[in-house]
Amino acid sequence: MAQTIQTLALNVRLSCQLLDVPESSYYERINRHPSKTQLRRQYLSLKISQLFNANRGIYGAPKIHHPLLKQGEKVGLKLVQKLMKQLQLKSVVIKKFKPGYSLSDHINRKNLIQTEPTKKNKVWSTDITYIPTQQG
């Protein structure tokens, strides 16, 4: 409200009457100094964005939290996560490789063993299609 009144150069008394707010609340809001918590969060936000940019935007909250602790900052992981969300800093997530499924016809494969097993643990087989070879 206070910024809108100042930006649009509105009459303070009339604006406060329309909004049913005491004028003293308006002036208190304008003259209010930032609290210790606000100052600390601004400082931490600056440190977090510096660490994030220094690591090319790869680090997430846990990896940024660790250096902050090493620098002597008493800050929790949840606060780092919250500040990163407010700053819209998102880490790069590299997904693990998952072997794809082949569309080959497994039912009509030829039996290369040529014998039927007679006992348990006599013949073993496995699928190695996920291993890259020269033939592809």
C-alpha positions as CSV (number, residue, x, y, z in Angstrom):
1,M,0.0,0.0,0.0
2,A,2.7,2.5,1.0
3,Q,4.7,2.0,-2.2
4,T,1.5,2.4,-4.3
5,I,0.6,5.7,-2.6
6,Q,4.1,7.0,-3.1
7,T,4.5,5.8,-6.7
8,L,1.1,7.3,-7.8
9,A,1.6,10.4,-5.6
10,L,-1.9,9.9,-4.0
11,N,-3.3,11.9,-1.1
12,V,-2.2,10.0,2.0
13,R,-5.2,11.0,4.2
14,L,-7.8,10.2,1.5
15,S,-6.1,6.9,0.6
16,C,-6.0,5.8,4.2
17,Q,-9.7,6.7,4.7
18,L,-10.7,4.8,1.6
19,L,-8.8,1.7,2.8
20,D,-10.0,2.1,6.4
21,V,-6.4,2.2,7.7
22,P,-5.0,4.7,10.2
23,E,-2.6,7.2,8.8
24,S,-0.1,6.3,11.6
25,S,0.1,2.8,10.1
26,Y,1.1,4.3,6.8
27,Y,3.8,6.5,8.3
28,E,5.0,3.6,10.5
29,R,5.4,1.4,7.4
30,I,7.4,4.1,5.5
31,N,9.7,4.8,8.4
32,R,10.2,1.1,9.4
33,H,13.8,-0.1,9.5
34,P,14.5,-3.7,8.3
35,S,14.6,-6.2,11.2
36,K,17.7,-8.3,12.1
37,T,16.0,-11.3,10.4
38,Q,15.4,-9.4,7.2
39,L,19.0,-8.2,7.1
40,R,20.4,-11.6,7.8
41,R,18.2,-13.2,5.1
42,Q,19.4,-10.5,2.6
43,Y,23.0,-11.3,3.5
44,L,22.4,-15.1,3.2
45,S,20.6,-14.6,-0.1
46,L,23.7,-12.7,-1.5
47,K,26.0,-15.5,-0.2
48,I,23.8,-18.2,-1.7
49,S,23.6,-16.5,-5.1
50,Q,27.4,-16.0,-5.2
51,L,28.0,-19.7,-4.4
52,F,25.4,-20.8,-6.9
53,N,26.9,-18.7,-9.7
54,A,30.5,-19.6,-8.7
55,N,29.5,-23.3,-9.4
56,R,27.8,-22.6,-12.7
57,G,24.3,-23.2,-11.4
58,I,25.0,-26.9,-10.7
59,Y,24.9,-26.9,-6.9
60,G,21.6,-27.5,-5.1
61,A,20.7,-26.5,-1.5
62,P,22.6,-29.3,0.2
63,K,25.9,-28.5,-1.6
64,I,25.5,-24.8,-1.0
65,H,24.6,-25.4,2.6
66,H,27.9,-27.2,3.3
67,P,30.3,-24.4,2.3
68,L,28.1,-21.9,4.3
69,L,28.6,-24.0,7.4
70,K,32.4,-24.2,6.7
71,Q,32.4,-20.3,6.4
72,G,31.0,-20.2,9.9
73,E,27.4,-19.3,9.0
74,K,24.8,-20.8,11.3
75,V,22.1,-21.6,8.8
76,G,19.8,-24.6,8.3
77,L,19.3,-26.6,5.2
78,K,15.6,-25.7,5.1
79,L,16.4,-22.0,5.1
80,V,18.9,-22.4,2.3
81,Q,16.2,-24.2,0.3
82,K,13.6,-21.5,1.1
83,L,15.9,-18.7,0.0
84,M,17.0,-20.5,-3.2
85,K,13.3,-20.9,-4.0
86,Q,12.7,-17.2,-3.4
87,L,15.7,-16.3,-5.6
88,Q,14.4,-18.8,-8.2
89,L,17.7,-20.7,-8.2
90,K,17.3,-24.3,-9.4
91,S,20.2,-26.7,-9.7
92,V,20.9,-28.8,-12.8
93,V,19.9,-32.4,-12.3
94,I,21.7,-34.9,-14.3
95,K,19.6,-38.0,-14.8
96,K,21.2,-41.4,-14.5
97,F,21.5,-43.6,-17.6
98,K,18.7,-46.1,-18.0
99,P,19.1,-48.8,-20.6
100,G,16.3,-48.6,-23.1
101,Y,14.0,-51.5,-24.1
102,S,14.7,-53.2,-27.4
103,L,11.8,-53.9,-29.7
104,S,13.4,-57.2,-30.9
105,D,11.5,-60.4,-31.1
106,H,12.6,-62.4,-28.0
107,I,10.1,-65.3,-28.6
108,N,11.5,-66.4,-31.9
109,R,15.2,-66.6,-30.8
110,K,17.3,-69.6,-31.7
111,N,18.4,-71.8,-28.8
112,L,22.2,-71.5,-28.9
113,I,22.9,-73.9,-26.0
114,Q,21.5,-76.9,-28.0
115,T,20.9,-78.9,-24.8
116,E,18.1,-78.9,-22.3
117,P,19.3,-78.5,-18.7
118,T,18.9,-81.7,-16.6
119,K,19.8,-80.3,-13.2
120,K,19.4,-77.0,-11.4
121,N,22.3,-74.5,-11.7
122,K,23.6,-76.5,-14.7
123,V,23.0,-73.8,-17.4
124,W,22.8,-70.1,-16.7
125,S,22.0,-67.3,-19.1
126,T,21.7,-63.5,-19.0
127,D,20.9,-60.5,-21.1
128,I,23.9,-58.2,-22.1
129,T,22.1,-56.0,-24.6
130,Y,22.9,-53.0,-22.5
131,I,26.7,-53.4,-23.0
132,P,27.8,-51.2,-26.0
133,T,29.7,-53.2,-28.7
134,Q,31.4,-52.2,-31.9
135,Q,28.5,-53.7,-33.9
136,G,26.1,-51.5,-32.1
